[in-house]
Amino acid sequence: KLKGHLSGTKFSSKNDVKTAAENWLNGQDVFSANPG
């Protein structure tokens, strides 16, 4: 799912990729904390 979320997005550096991935994971944590 992560690759699909980031697909089509251009990053200027690997650090940007890390930040985007962390933001995405943080967002998933919000949803998993409140199932259904």
C-alpha positions as CSV (number, residue, x, y, z in Angstrom):
1,K,0.0,0.0,0.0
2,L,2.9,2.4,0.8
3,K,4.3,2.2,-2.8
4,G,0.8,2.9,-4.2
5,H,0.4,5.9,-1.9
6,L,3.8,7.3,-3.0
7,S,3.4,6.4,-6.7
8,G,3.6,9.4,-9.0
9,T,5.3,11.5,-6.4
10,K,8.7,13.0,-7.1
11,F,11.2,13.3,-4.2
12,S,14.2,15.6,-4.2
13,S,16.0,13.5,-1.7
14,K,15.8,10.2,0.2
15,N,15.1,12.2,3.3
16,D,11.9,13.4,1.7
17,V,10.9,9.8,1.1
18,K,11.5,9.0,4.7
19,T,9.5,11.9,5.9
20,A,6.6,11.0,3.6
21,A,6.7,7.4,4.7
22,E,6.7,8.4,8.4
23,N,3.8,10.8,7.8
24,W,1.9,8.0,6.0
25,L,2.6,5.5,8.8
26,N,1.5,8.1,11.4
27,G,-1.7,8.5,9.5
28,Q,-2.2,4.7,9.5
29,D,-1.7,4.7,13.3
30,V,-4.6,7.1,13.7
31,F,-6.9,4.7,11.8
32,S,-5.7,1.6,13.5
33,A,-6.3,3.2,16.9
34,N,-10.0,3.6,16.0
35,P,-11.0,0.5,14.0
36,G,-14.4,0.5,12.3
